[in-house]
């Protein structure tokens, strides 16, 4: 029985590195002219859930979603007070 399990385990092993895994390491997001830095923000649980849902709907990570909003790639419209966004 043990010998059969050892043979089965050997059959399942795949060669490393896996080509598919290496493809996942290549950046699929746009490159920007400056490095990203860690940031922190405080939001309510409802706000966070909503933000995560919007990022998922766009097929983006939370960080990339925030980046694209901040760069105006994903427009939010004009502010209610009419202020200009730089």
C-alpha positions as CSV (number, residue, x, y, z in Angstrom):
1,X,0.0,0.0,0.0
2,X,2.8,2.4,0.9
3,X,4.6,1.6,-2.3
4,X,1.5,2.4,-4.3
5,X,1.1,5.8,-2.5
6,X,4.8,6.6,-3.2
7,X,4.3,5.8,-6.9
8,X,1.1,7.9,-7.1
9,X,2.8,10.8,-5.4
10,X,5.8,10.6,-7.9
11,X,3.4,10.6,-10.8
12,X,1.7,13.8,-9.6
13,X,4.9,15.8,-9.2
14,X,5.5,18.4,-11.8
15,X,8.8,19.8,-13.0
16,X,9.8,23.1,-11.6
17,X,9.8,25.9,-12.4
18,X,6.3,25.8,-13.9
19,X,6.0,27.8,-17.1
20,X,2.6,29.0,-16.1
21,X,3.8,30.2,-12.8
22,X,6.6,32.1,-14.4
23,X,4.1,33.8,-16.7
24,X,2.2,35.0,-13.7
25,X,5.3,36.8,-12.4
26,X,5.5,39.1,-15.4
27,X,3.8,42.4,-14.7
28,X,0.4,42.7,-16.4
29,X,-0.4,46.1,-15.2
30,X,0.9,49.4,-16.7
31,X,4.2,50.7,-15.7
32,X,4.4,54.2,-14.3
33,X,7.1,56.8,-14.4
34,X,7.6,56.6,-10.7
35,X,7.8,53.8,-8.1
36,X,4.8,53.0,-6.0
37,X,5.0,53.6,-2.2
38,X,3.0,52.1,0.7
39,X,0.1,54.3,1.8
40,X,-2.5,54.1,4.5
41,X,-6.1,55.3,4.7
42,X,-8.9,54.9,7.1
43,X,-12.4,53.9,5.9
44,X,-15.6,52.4,7.4
45,X,-16.3,48.7,6.8
46,X,-19.1,49.6,4.4
47,X,-16.8,51.9,2.4
48,X,-14.1,49.3,2.2
49,X,-16.5,46.6,1.0
50,X,-17.8,49.0,-1.6
51,X,-14.2,49.9,-2.7
52,X,-13.3,46.2,-3.0
53,X,-16.4,45.5,-5.0
54,X,-15.7,48.3,-7.4
55,X,-12.1,47.2,-7.9
56,X,-13.3,43.6,-8.5
57,X,-15.9,44.9,-11.0
58,X,-13.0,46.6,-12.9
59,X,-10.9,43.4,-12.7
60,X,-8.1,45.3,-10.8
61,X,-6.3,44.9,-7.5
62,X,-7.2,47.5,-4.8
63,X,-3.9,49.3,-5.3
64,X,-4.1,49.5,-9.1
65,X,-7.8,50.6,-8.9
66,X,-6.8,53.5,-6.5
67,X,-3.8,54.3,-8.8
68,X,-6.1,54.6,-11.9
69,X,-8.6,56.7,-10.1
70,X,-5.9,59.0,-8.8
71,X,-4.4,59.4,-12.3
72,X,-7.8,60.1,-13.9
73,X,-7.7,56.9,-15.9
74,X,-10.9,55.9,-14.2
75,X,-12.8,59.1,-14.1
76,X,-15.1,60.0,-11.1
77,X,-16.7,63.1,-12.6
78,X,-16.5,66.6,-11.3
79,X,-16.5,67.4,-7.5
80,X,-19.9,68.6,-6.1
81,X,-18.4,72.0,-5.2
82,X,-17.1,72.5,-8.8
83,X,-13.4,72.5,-7.7
84,X,-10.8,71.7,-10.3
85,X,-8.8,68.5,-9.8
86,X,-5.1,68.9,-10.7
